[in-house]
Amino acid sequence: RRKQQKRSFCKIFVVTHKSFTAPEDRLYIPLYAGAEGRKVPESGYMRDDESDNISGLNPWINECTGLYWIWKHVDCEYIGLNHYRRYFIKEGKSSCLENILNEKDITEYMRSYDVLLARAEQSFPDRRIRQVMLERVDPEAYAKGLQIIRGLLAERQPEYLQTFDELLDGWSFYPCNMFVMKKAVMDVYCEWLFSFLIDAAKAMDIRPYDDYSKRIIGFFAERMLTVWLMHHQLKVKECQILLLDQG
Protein backbone atom coordinates (compact mmCIF):
# COMPACT_ATOMS: atom_id res chain seq x y z
CA ARG A 1 0.00 0.00 0.00
CA ARG A 2 1.37 3.39 -1.01
CA LYS A 3 2.20 5.63 1.94
CA GLN A 4 0.08 8.76 1.98
CA GLN A 5 2.18 11.88 1.44
CA LYS A 6 2.08 14.39 4.29
CA ARG A 7 0.43 17.66 3.37
CA SER A 8 2.85 20.60 3.23
CA PHE A 9 2.53 23.18 5.98
CA CYS A 10 3.23 26.31 3.93
CA LYS A 11 4.42 27.45 0.52
CA ILE A 12 5.16 31.05 -0.37
CA PHE A 13 5.10 31.74 -4.09
CA VAL A 14 7.35 34.52 -5.32
CA VAL A 15 5.68 36.01 -8.37
CA THR A 16 7.99 37.26 -11.09
CA HIS A 17 8.05 38.17 -14.78
CA LYS A 18 11.82 37.73 -15.17
CA SER A 19 14.77 35.72 -13.88
CA PHE A 20 15.88 36.76 -10.39
CA THR A 21 17.91 35.56 -7.43
CA ALA A 22 15.42 33.62 -5.31
CA PRO A 23 15.70 33.23 -1.51
CA GLU A 24 17.61 30.10 -0.50
CA ASP A 25 14.84 29.00 1.90
CA ARG A 26 12.88 26.22 0.17
CA LEU A 27 9.70 27.73 1.57
CA TYR A 28 9.90 30.26 -1.29
CA ILE A 29 8.95 29.04 -4.76
CA PRO A 30 9.45 31.24 -7.85
CA LEU A 31 6.32 31.50 -10.01
CA TYR A 32 6.54 33.07 -13.44
CA ALA A 33 3.37 35.11 -14.05
CA GLY A 34 2.27 35.76 -17.61
CA ALA A 35 4.27 32.75 -18.79
CA GLU A 36 2.07 32.09 -21.81
CA GLY A 37 4.15 32.46 -24.97
CA ARG A 38 7.29 33.43 -23.04
CA LYS A 39 10.58 31.67 -22.43
CA VAL A 40 10.69 30.76 -18.76
CA PRO A 41 13.81 29.60 -16.86
CA GLU A 42 13.73 25.80 -16.84
CA SER A 43 15.17 25.21 -13.39
CA GLY A 44 13.33 26.07 -10.18
CA TYR A 45 10.50 28.13 -11.65
CA MET A 46 6.83 27.23 -11.68
CA ARG A 47 4.78 28.79 -14.45
CA ASP A 48 1.21 30.04 -14.50
CA ASP A 49 0.24 28.76 -17.97
CA GLU A 50 -0.04 25.05 -17.15
CA SER A 51 -3.36 23.18 -16.95
CA ASP A 52 -6.25 25.37 -15.74
CA ASN A 53 -4.93 28.93 -16.10
CA ILE A 54 -5.59 32.53 -17.16
CA SER A 55 -1.95 33.38 -17.93
CA GLY A 56 -2.90 35.26 -21.10
CA LEU A 57 -4.67 37.91 -19.00
CA ASN A 58 -1.43 38.96 -17.28
CA PRO A 59 -1.18 42.31 -19.13
CA TRP A 60 -4.57 43.19 -17.61
CA ILE A 61 -4.41 41.81 -14.07
CA ASN A 62 -0.72 41.49 -13.23
CA GLU A 63 0.14 38.94 -10.50
CA CYS A 64 -3.48 37.82 -10.26
CA THR A 65 -2.80 35.31 -13.05
CA GLY A 66 -0.30 33.72 -10.68
CA LEU A 67 -2.80 33.86 -7.83
CA TYR A 68 -5.36 32.05 -9.99
CA TRP A 69 -2.85 29.30 -10.81
CA ILE A 70 -1.94 28.86 -7.14
CA TRP A 71 -5.62 28.63 -6.22
CA LYS A 72 -6.28 25.94 -8.79
CA HIS A 73 -3.14 23.82 -8.41
CA VAL A 74 -1.60 24.04 -4.93
CA ASP A 75 -2.68 22.20 -1.79
CA CYS A 76 -1.09 22.94 1.57
CA GLU A 77 -2.21 24.32 4.92
CA TYR A 78 -0.97 27.86 4.36
CA ILE A 79 -0.32 29.78 1.14
CA GLY A 80 1.71 32.94 0.68
CA LEU A 81 2.31 35.34 -2.18
CA ASN A 82 5.34 37.62 -2.31
CA HIS A 83 7.05 39.42 -5.22
CA TYR A 84 10.54 38.91 -6.61
CA ARG A 85 11.45 42.33 -5.16
CA ARG A 86 9.17 42.34 -2.06
CA TYR A 87 9.14 40.01 0.95
CA PHE A 88 7.68 40.02 4.45
CA ILE A 89 10.35 40.40 7.12
CA LYS A 90 10.45 39.67 10.84
CA GLU A 91 9.17 42.19 13.33
CA GLY A 92 11.84 44.59 14.53
CA LYS A 93 14.57 43.15 12.31
CA SER A 94 16.73 45.00 9.80
CA SER A 95 15.68 45.11 6.15
CA CYS A 96 17.78 42.36 4.60
CA LEU A 97 17.10 39.08 2.87
CA GLU A 98 18.32 37.09 5.88
CA ASN A 99 15.35 38.37 7.88
CA ILE A 100 12.48 37.34 5.60
CA LEU A 101 9.86 35.15 7.25
CA ASN A 102 10.63 31.47 7.63
CA GLU A 103 8.36 28.55 8.52
CA LYS A 104 8.98 29.01 12.25
CA ASP A 105 7.95 32.68 12.06
CA ILE A 106 4.78 31.85 10.15
CA THR A 107 3.88 29.09 12.61
CA GLU A 108 4.24 31.56 15.45
CA TYR A 109 2.21 34.32 13.77
CA MET A 110 -0.58 31.98 12.76
CA ARG A 111 -1.23 31.10 16.39
CA SER A 112 -2.64 34.61 16.81
CA TYR A 113 -3.62 35.81 13.32
CA ASP A 114 -5.62 34.64 10.31
CA VAL A 115 -3.86 36.66 7.63
CA LEU A 116 -0.45 38.28 7.20
CA LEU A 117 -0.51 41.36 4.99
CA ALA A 118 1.68 44.23 3.89
CA ARG A 119 1.27 47.25 6.12
CA ALA A 120 -1.66 49.40 5.06
CA GLU A 121 -0.57 52.00 2.53
CA GLN A 122 -1.74 55.47 3.41
CA SER A 123 -3.03 57.77 0.69
CA PHE A 124 -1.93 61.38 0.54
CA PRO A 125 -3.64 63.43 3.28
CA ASP A 126 -5.53 65.60 0.80
CA ARG A 127 -6.42 62.95 -1.80
CA ARG A 128 -8.49 59.81 -1.48
CA ILE A 129 -7.64 56.46 -3.10
CA ARG A 130 -9.76 57.08 -6.18
CA GLN A 131 -8.05 60.44 -6.73
CA VAL A 132 -4.56 58.96 -6.42
CA MET A 133 -5.43 56.17 -8.87
CA LEU A 134 -6.88 58.67 -11.34
CA GLU A 135 -3.76 60.83 -11.23
CA ARG A 136 -1.47 57.89 -12.03
CA VAL A 137 -3.18 56.54 -15.14
CA ASP A 138 -4.87 57.77 -18.29
CA PRO A 139 -8.20 59.32 -17.15
CA GLU A 140 -10.15 57.47 -19.83
CA ALA A 141 -8.60 54.13 -18.85
CA TYR A 142 -9.51 54.81 -15.22
CA ALA A 143 -13.12 55.72 -16.09
CA LYS A 144 -13.62 52.66 -18.29
CA GLY A 145 -11.93 50.32 -15.82
CA LEU A 146 -14.04 51.63 -12.95
CA GLN A 147 -17.25 51.29 -14.97
CA ILE A 148 -16.44 47.68 -15.88
CA ILE A 149 -15.26 46.49 -12.48
CA ARG A 150 -18.01 48.25 -10.56
CA GLY A 151 -20.69 47.02 -12.95
CA LEU A 152 -19.63 43.39 -12.63
CA LEU A 153 -19.32 43.71 -8.86
CA ALA A 154 -22.85 45.12 -8.70
CA GLU A 155 -24.12 42.24 -10.83
CA ARG A 156 -22.32 39.32 -9.16
CA GLN A 157 -21.32 40.43 -5.65
CA PRO A 158 -23.75 43.28 -4.89
CA GLU A 159 -23.33 43.05 -1.12
CA TYR A 160 -19.73 44.25 -1.58
CA LEU A 161 -20.55 47.29 -3.71
CA GLN A 162 -20.90 49.74 -0.84
CA THR A 163 -17.62 48.53 0.66
CA PHE A 164 -15.90 48.99 -2.70
CA ASP A 165 -17.13 52.58 -2.91
CA GLU A 166 -16.06 53.23 0.67
CA LEU A 167 -12.59 51.88 -0.08
CA LEU A 168 -12.15 54.21 -3.06
CA ASP A 169 -13.30 57.15 -0.95
CA GLY A 170 -10.97 56.13 1.88
CA TRP A 171 -7.35 56.81 2.67
CA SER A 172 -5.60 53.43 2.95
CA PHE A 173 -5.53 49.82 1.73
CA TYR A 174 -3.34 46.72 1.98
CA PRO A 175 -1.05 46.95 -1.06
CA CYS A 176 0.72 44.59 -3.47
CA ASN A 177 -1.62 41.55 -3.27
CA MET A 178 0.87 40.13 -0.75
CA PHE A 179 -0.36 37.76 1.95
CA VAL A 180 0.02 34.57 3.92
CA MET A 181 -3.24 32.83 4.89
CA LYS A 182 -4.84 29.44 5.27
CA LYS A 183 -5.48 27.77 1.93
CA ALA A 184 -9.12 27.35 2.96
CA VAL A 185 -9.41 31.12 3.47
CA MET A 186 -7.65 31.85 0.18
CA ASP A 187 -10.05 29.51 -1.60
CA VAL A 188 -13.02 31.57 -0.41
CA TYR A 189 -11.32 34.82 -1.38
CA CYS A 190 -10.36 33.59 -4.86
CA GLU A 191 -13.83 32.19 -5.50
CA TRP A 192 -15.14 35.68 -4.82
CA LEU A 193 -12.44 37.63 -6.69
CA PHE A 194 -12.45 35.63 -9.89
CA SER A 195 -16.24 35.56 -10.06
CA PHE A 196 -15.94 39.02 -11.65
CA LEU A 197 -12.26 39.79 -12.29
CA ILE A 198 -11.73 37.52 -15.30
CA ASP A 199 -14.68 38.98 -17.18
CA ALA A 200 -13.62 42.49 -16.17
CA ALA A 201 -10.24 41.92 -17.79
CA LYS A 202 -11.79 40.48 -20.94
CA ALA A 203 -14.14 43.47 -21.22
CA MET A 204 -11.36 46.07 -21.00
CA ASP A 205 -9.81 47.13 -24.32
CA ILE A 206 -6.29 48.18 -23.29
CA ARG A 207 -4.93 48.88 -26.77
CA PRO A 208 -5.32 52.70 -26.72
CA TYR A 209 -3.36 53.21 -23.50
CA ASP A 210 0.22 53.47 -22.30
CA ASP A 211 1.84 50.43 -20.67
CA TYR A 212 1.10 51.58 -17.12
CA SER A 213 -2.53 52.50 -17.80
CA LYS A 214 -3.13 49.13 -19.50
CA ARG A 215 -2.93 47.62 -15.98
CA ILE A 216 -5.92 49.53 -14.59
CA ILE A 217 -8.03 46.40 -13.96
CA GLY A 218 -5.04 44.95 -12.09
CA PHE A 219 -4.82 48.09 -9.96
CA PHE A 220 -8.48 47.70 -8.99
CA ALA A 221 -7.83 44.00 -8.32
CA GLU A 222 -4.99 44.93 -5.96
CA ARG A 223 -7.47 46.86 -3.82
CA MET A 224 -10.05 44.08 -3.81
CA LEU A 225 -8.26 42.14 -1.06
CA THR A 226 -8.93 45.08 1.26
CA VAL A 227 -12.57 45.23 0.11
CA TRP A 228 -13.00 41.53 0.88
CA LEU A 229 -11.29 41.78 4.27
CA MET A 230 -13.52 44.71 5.27
CA HIS A 231 -16.42 42.23 5.02
CA HIS A 232 -14.91 39.42 7.10
CA GLN A 233 -13.96 39.21 10.75
CA LEU A 234 -10.38 38.04 10.36
CA LYS A 235 -7.42 38.85 12.56
CA VAL A 236 -4.85 40.68 10.45
CA LYS A 237 -1.13 41.02 11.12
CA GLU A 238 0.49 43.87 9.21
CA CYS A 239 4.07 43.02 8.26
CA GLN A 240 7.00 45.13 7.22
CA ILE A 241 8.12 44.70 3.60
CA LEU A 242 11.68 44.29 2.39
CA LEU A 243 12.08 45.95 -1.01
CA LEU A 244 15.04 44.65 -2.98
CA ASP A 245 16.74 46.37 -5.89
CA GLN A 246 16.43 43.62 -8.49
CA GLY A 247 15.32 45.79 -11.40
C-alpha positions as CSV (number, residue, x, y, z in Angstrom):
1,R,0.0,0.0,0.0
2,R,1.4,3.4,-1.0
3,K,2.2,5.6,1.9
4,Q,0.1,8.8,2.0
5,Q,2.2,11.9,1.4
6,K,2.1,14.4,4.3
7,R,0.4,17.7,3.4
8,S,2.9,20.6,3.2
9,F,2.5,23.2,6.0
10,C,3.2,26.3,3.9
11,K,4.4,27.5,0.5
12,I,5.2,31.1,-0.4
13,F,5.1,31.7,-4.1
14,V,7.4,34.5,-5.3
15,V,5.7,36.0,-8.4
16,T,8.0,37.3,-11.1
17,H,8.1,38.2,-14.8
18,K,11.8,37.7,-15.2
19,S,14.8,35.7,-13.9
20,F,15.9,36.8,-10.4
21,T,17.9,35.6,-7.4
22,A,15.4,33.6,-5.3
23,P,15.7,33.2,-1.5
24,E,17.6,30.1,-0.5
25,D,14.8,29.0,1.9
26,R,12.9,26.2,0.2
27,L,9.7,27.7,1.6
28,Y,9.9,30.3,-1.3
29,I,8.9,29.0,-4.8
30,P,9.4,31.2,-7.8
31,L,6.3,31.5,-10.0
32,Y,6.5,33.1,-13.4
33,A,3.4,35.1,-14.1
34,G,2.3,35.8,-17.6
35,A,4.3,32.7,-18.8
36,E,2.1,32.1,-21.8
37,G,4.2,32.5,-25.0
38,R,7.3,33.4,-23.0
39,K,10.6,31.7,-22.4
40,V,10.7,30.8,-18.8
41,P,13.8,29.6,-16.9
42,E,13.7,25.8,-16.8
43,S,15.2,25.2,-13.4
44,G,13.3,26.1,-10.2
45,Y,10.5,28.1,-11.7
46,M,6.8,27.2,-11.7
47,R,4.8,28.8,-14.5
48,D,1.2,30.0,-14.5
49,D,0.2,28.8,-18.0
50,E,0.0,25.0,-17.2
51,S,-3.4,23.2,-17.0
52,D,-6.3,25.4,-15.7
53,N,-4.9,28.9,-16.1
54,I,-5.6,32.5,-17.2
55,S,-1.9,33.4,-17.9
56,G,-2.9,35.3,-21.1
57,L,-4.7,37.9,-19.0
58,N,-1.4,39.0,-17.3
59,P,-1.2,42.3,-19.1
60,W,-4.6,43.2,-17.6
61,I,-4.4,41.8,-14.1
62,N,-0.7,41.5,-13.2
63,E,0.1,38.9,-10.5
64,C,-3.5,37.8,-10.3
65,T,-2.8,35.3,-13.1
66,G,-0.3,33.7,-10.7
67,L,-2.8,33.9,-7.8
68,Y,-5.4,32.1,-10.0
69,W,-2.8,29.3,-10.8
70,I,-1.9,28.9,-7.1
71,W,-5.6,28.6,-6.2
72,K,-6.3,25.9,-8.8
73,H,-3.1,23.8,-8.4
74,V,-1.6,24.0,-4.9
75,D,-2.7,22.2,-1.8
76,C,-1.1,22.9,1.6
77,E,-2.2,24.3,4.9
78,Y,-1.0,27.9,4.4
79,I,-0.3,29.8,1.1
80,G,1.7,32.9,0.7
81,L,2.3,35.3,-2.2
82,N,5.3,37.6,-2.3
83,H,7.0,39.4,-5.2
84,Y,10.5,38.9,-6.6
85,R,11.4,42.3,-5.2
86,R,9.2,42.3,-2.1
87,Y,9.1,40.0,1.0
88,F,7.7,40.0,4.5
89,I,10.3,40.4,7.1
90,K,10.4,39.7,10.8
91,E,9.2,42.2,13.3
92,G,11.8,44.6,14.5
93,K,14.6,43.2,12.3
94,S,16.7,45.0,9.8
95,S,15.7,45.1,6.1
96,C,17.8,42.4,4.6
97,L,17.1,39.1,2.9
98,E,18.3,37.1,5.9
99,N,15.3,38.4,7.9
100,I,12.5,37.3,5.6
101,L,9.9,35.2,7.2
102,N,10.6,31.5,7.6
103,E,8.4,28.6,8.5
104,K,9.0,29.0,12.2
105,D,8.0,32.7,12.1
106,I,4.8,31.8,10.2
107,T,3.9,29.1,12.6
108,E,4.2,31.6,15.5
109,Y,2.2,34.3,13.8
110,M,-0.6,32.0,12.8
111,R,-1.2,31.1,16.4
112,S,-2.6,34.6,16.8
113,Y,-3.6,35.8,13.3
114,D,-5.6,34.6,10.3
115,V,-3.9,36.7,7.6
116,L,-0.4,38.3,7.2
117,L,-0.5,41.4,5.0
118,A,1.7,44.2,3.9
119,R,1.3,47.3,6.1
120,A,-1.7,49.4,5.1
121,E,-0.6,52.0,2.5
122,Q,-1.7,55.5,3.4
123,S,-3.0,57.8,0.7
124,F,-1.9,61.4,0.5
125,P,-3.6,63.4,3.3
126,D,-5.5,65.6,0.8
127,R,-6.4,63.0,-1.8
128,R,-8.5,59.8,-1.5
129,I,-7.6,56.5,-3.1
130,R,-9.8,57.1,-6.2
131,Q,-8.0,60.4,-6.7
132,V,-4.6,59.0,-6.4
133,M,-5.4,56.2,-8.9
134,L,-6.9,58.7,-11.3
135,E,-3.8,60.8,-11.2
136,R,-1.5,57.9,-12.0
137,V,-3.2,56.5,-15.1
138,D,-4.9,57.8,-18.3
139,P,-8.2,59.3,-17.1
140,E,-10.1,57.5,-19.8
141,A,-8.6,54.1,-18.8
142,Y,-9.5,54.8,-15.2
143,A,-13.1,55.7,-16.1
144,K,-13.6,52.7,-18.3
145,G,-11.9,50.3,-15.8
146,L,-14.0,51.6,-13.0
147,Q,-17.3,51.3,-15.0
148,I,-16.4,47.7,-15.9
149,I,-15.3,46.5,-12.5
150,R,-18.0,48.3,-10.6
151,G,-20.7,47.0,-13.0
152,L,-19.6,43.4,-12.6
153,L,-19.3,43.7,-8.9
154,A,-22.9,45.1,-8.7
155,E,-24.1,42.2,-10.8
156,R,-22.3,39.3,-9.2
157,Q,-21.3,40.4,-5.7
158,P,-23.8,43.3,-4.9
159,E,-23.3,43.1,-1.1
160,Y,-19.7,44.3,-1.6
161,L,-20.5,47.3,-3.7
162,Q,-20.9,49.7,-0.8
163,T,-17.6,48.5,0.7
164,F,-15.9,49.0,-2.7
165,D,-17.1,52.6,-2.9
166,E,-16.1,53.2,0.7
167,L,-12.6,51.9,-0.1
168,L,-12.1,54.2,-3.1
169,D,-13.3,57.1,-0.9
170,G,-11.0,56.1,1.9
171,W,-7.3,56.8,2.7
172,S,-5.6,53.4,2.9
173,F,-5.5,49.8,1.7
174,Y,-3.3,46.7,2.0
175,P,-1.1,46.9,-1.1
176,C,0.7,44.6,-3.5
177,N,-1.6,41.6,-3.3
178,M,0.9,40.1,-0.8
179,F,-0.4,37.8,2.0
180,V,0.0,34.6,3.9
181,M,-3.2,32.8,4.9
182,K,-4.8,29.4,5.3
183,K,-5.5,27.8,1.9
184,A,-9.1,27.3,3.0
185,V,-9.4,31.1,3.5
186,M,-7.6,31.8,0.2
187,D,-10.1,29.5,-1.6
188,V,-13.0,31.6,-0.4
189,Y,-11.3,34.8,-1.4
190,C,-10.4,33.6,-4.9
191,E,-13.8,32.2,-5.5
192,W,-15.1,35.7,-4.8
193,L,-12.4,37.6,-6.7
194,F,-12.5,35.6,-9.9
195,S,-16.2,35.6,-10.1
196,F,-15.9,39.0,-11.7
197,L,-12.3,39.8,-12.3
198,I,-11.7,37.5,-15.3
199,D,-14.7,39.0,-17.2
200,A,-13.6,42.5,-16.2
201,A,-10.2,41.9,-17.8
202,K,-11.8,40.5,-20.9
203,A,-14.1,43.5,-21.2
204,M,-11.4,46.1,-21.0
205,D,-9.8,47.1,-24.3
206,I,-6.3,48.2,-23.3
207,R,-4.9,48.9,-26.8
208,P,-5.3,52.7,-26.7
209,Y,-3.4,53.2,-23.5
210,D,0.2,53.5,-22.3
211,D,1.8,50.4,-20.7
212,Y,1.1,51.6,-17.1
213,S,-2.5,52.5,-17.8
214,K,-3.1,49.1,-19.5
215,R,-2.9,47.6,-16.0
216,I,-5.9,49.5,-14.6
217,I,-8.0,46.4,-14.0
218,G,-5.0,45.0,-12.1
219,F,-4.8,48.1,-10.0
220,F,-8.5,47.7,-9.0
221,A,-7.8,44.0,-8.3
222,E,-5.0,44.9,-6.0
223,R,-7.5,46.9,-3.8
224,M,-10.0,44.1,-3.8
225,L,-8.3,42.1,-1.1
226,T,-8.9,45.1,1.3
227,V,-12.6,45.2,0.1
228,W,-13.0,41.5,0.9
229,L,-11.3,41.8,4.3
230,M,-13.5,44.7,5.3
231,H,-16.4,42.2,5.0
232,H,-14.9,39.4,7.1
233,Q,-14.0,39.2,10.7
234,L,-10.4,38.0,10.4
235,K,-7.4,38.8,12.6
236,V,-4.8,40.7,10.5
237,K,-1.1,41.0,11.1
238,E,0.5,43.9,9.2
239,C,4.1,43.0,8.3
240,Q,7.0,45.1,7.2
241,I,8.1,44.7,3.6
242,L,11.7,44.3,2.4
243,L,12.1,46.0,-1.0
244,L,15.0,44.7,-3.0
245,D,16.7,46.4,-5.9
246,Q,16.4,43.6,-8.5
247,G,15.3,45.8,-11.4
